[in-house]
Amino acid sequence: MEAIPKLDLAQFTAGDAQQKAQFVSDLGQAYEEIGFVAIRNHGIPKDELSRLYASVSAFFDLPVDTKNQYDDSEGGGQRGYTGFGKEHAKGSNAGDLKEFWHFGQFVDAQDPQLPSYPANKIVSELPDFNESGERLYKALEQTGREMLRAIALYLDLEETYFDARIFNGNSILRAIHYPPITADPKDAIRAGEHEDINLITLLVGASADGLEVLNKKGQYIPVTEVEDHIVVNVGDMLQRLTNDRLKSTTHRVVNPPKEKWAEPRFSIPFFLHPRPEVSLAVLSSCINEENPKKYEDYTANQFLMERLREIGLI
């Protein structure tokens, strides 16, 4: 496979029974083969995305001292600002060439999980920043719900299997800034090779190329020509849940050619997580003689904490 498959979510959300079944089949096969797809008709409003990108750019233009007022190192970077080079890929000591901001769940109902979620940090310098983040967060959460419904059907589960498990889930909207490269980065790249922690990741646009995905031949293929699409990939939690049936694929963000070092890159992925107490025990339907159970039983929160330690955030 030399490019990630492109699919139309409207086949699933607005198509007839045959179109819906075809989308489910195509999605499942893509997630078994490479773990990434590009989705059009995804329902994310362009104007909301543009507003957030403008707010994000304005935030990262603020003085370092101002940004550091919103640092959340003590909380593992789960809310607010994480400075340049602090995060690294699992197994790497080289800090990624990026800084980022985290929006967390906006719990607006009485929920027993509310006390376990840190509050979102409010950027007083940019009144529209948090409002834009919340609107896009909720739009991506809805699109992610539809994607998980298709995945559930592919796994022979009830279509709404994941709905309650992700309601008020511990999802994260990350706004990333890869600053211009001003000196030889040596071994560091914008984001080292890694797999995502969560169930699925939804990536809404990026201001420059750089994302690459590892295929089964061990070759990195660039993700390009996906305008008007969002990129949706399998995370480690879903791979674990399906006993490796669905593939959490290694990917990275490489540095641009030297003549483009002066250009920054912005990216906004949405990491869709279940509720903290949800079990990641392997689905019984994904265990057989040829594929015995590979993972011990974890909750989503246990797995998240383990991975945050591995990437240097706690």
Secondary structure, DSSP 8 states (H G I E B T S, - for coil): --S--EEETHHHHTS-HHHHHHHHHHHHHHHHHTSEEEEES----HHHHHHHHHHHHHHHTS-HHHHHTTB-GGGTTSSEEE-TT----TT--S--S-EEEEE-----S--TTGGGS------TT-HHHHHHHHHHHHHHHHHHHHHHHHHHHHTTS-TTTTHHHHTT---EEEEEEE----S--TT--SEEEE--SSSEEEEEEESS--EEEE-TTS-EEE----TT-EEEEE-HHHHHHTTTSS----EEE----GGGTT--EEEEEEEE---TT-B----GGG--SSS---S---BHHHHHHHHHHHTT--
